[in-house]
Amino acid sequence: QVRLVESGGGLVQPGGSLRLSCAASGFTASSAVMSWHRRAPGKERELVALITSTGGDTNYSDSVKGRFTISRDNAKNTVYLQMNNLKPEDTAVYYCKAVRRLGATNWGQGTQVTVSS
């Protein structure tokens, strides 16, 4: 059974850092396009960062470029989102997404990130 489990969210002060984890099971994360998305209160869900299956190319939204880093640990079958210099506008529920072969898509349950002093 395919499953994605996010962890690492929490409350952090502006300028702080968090690392989100997305543990994959039931498939090999390195063979999928993995991405992080977020939904802020009153807003639509948006793509934050993406890592491709082959080559591990990455892509970021303009709002997080230079502050967030997506990475993958193949041995742990886990994808990470390192978030630095967090801002109040980064407050959202963060979701992990996998797009596997033939376009099969799976989402995690989400983890809350709150940036506030």
N, C-alpha and C positions, 0 to 999 in steps of 0.2 A: 504494500500500500504506500502510495506516494504521500509524503508529509513534509511540511516546512514548519519549523518552530523557531520563532524569533525570541530573543532575550537581550538584556542589556539596557533597556530603557530606564528612565527615572527622572528625578528632578535635579537640575544642574543650574548653577548661576551663569549669567551671561559671561562669555569669554572662556567658559569651561569646556571640557571634552567628555565624550562618551564613545564607547565602542559597542555597536549592535552586532549580534551574531544571528545567523540563520542556519540552523542545523537541518540538513536535508536527509531524508531516508526514503528508501524505495526506488531510488534512481541515483545515477552518478551526476553530481552537480557540475562537474567539469565538462559534461557532454551537453549541458543546457545553457541557454542564455539566462543569466541570473540578474535580477535587478532589485533595487530598493525604490519604493514609492512612499509617499506620505499624504495624509489627509488632515489638513488643519480645520479647526472649527469653522463651519460656514463656507468652506471651500471644497472644490472638487479634488479628487485624488490626483497627484502629479508625480511624474517620474523624477527621481532624484539622481540615481546613478545606475549604470549598467555595465556588466562585464560579459564579453562574448565567450563562447565555448572554445573556439579555436583561436589560439594566439593570445587570448586574455586581454583583448583591447577593451578600453574603458571609455565611458562617456558620462558627462555630468550636466546637470541643469546649470544655467548661468548663475542661479542664486546660491549654489553651493560650491561652485568651481573654486579650487584653491584652498578650500576649508575641509571638504569631505574626501575620503579615499575609500573606494571599494576594492576588496581583495578576496582571494579564494585560497583556502587550504585544502588541497585535494586529499591529503591523508585523513583529514577530519571530515571531509565531505561537507564543509561549512563555508559560508560566504560571510564576510564582515563588512561593516560600514564604520570606518573611523571618522568621527565628527569632532572637529576642533573649532575653536573660536565660535562657539555656539551663540546664537542670537535669539531674542524672544520670538522672532518670526519663524524660527525653526520648530517651534512648539507644534506637535502634530502626533498622530498615530502613524507609526512607520510599519510598512508591510514589505515582506519579501515575496518575490514572484519568480517562478521558474517557467520558462518556455522550452518544452522538451521537443523531441523529434515528432514530426508530423503536426506540430503546433499545439500539442497538449499543454494546457496551462494550469498551474497550481499557485495558490496564494497561501501565505501563512495567516495566522490569526491577528497579528499586529502587536506592536509594543508601544506604549505611550512614552513620549519624550516631552518634558516640560522644561522650558528655559525661563527662569524667573529669579529675581533677587528677593 
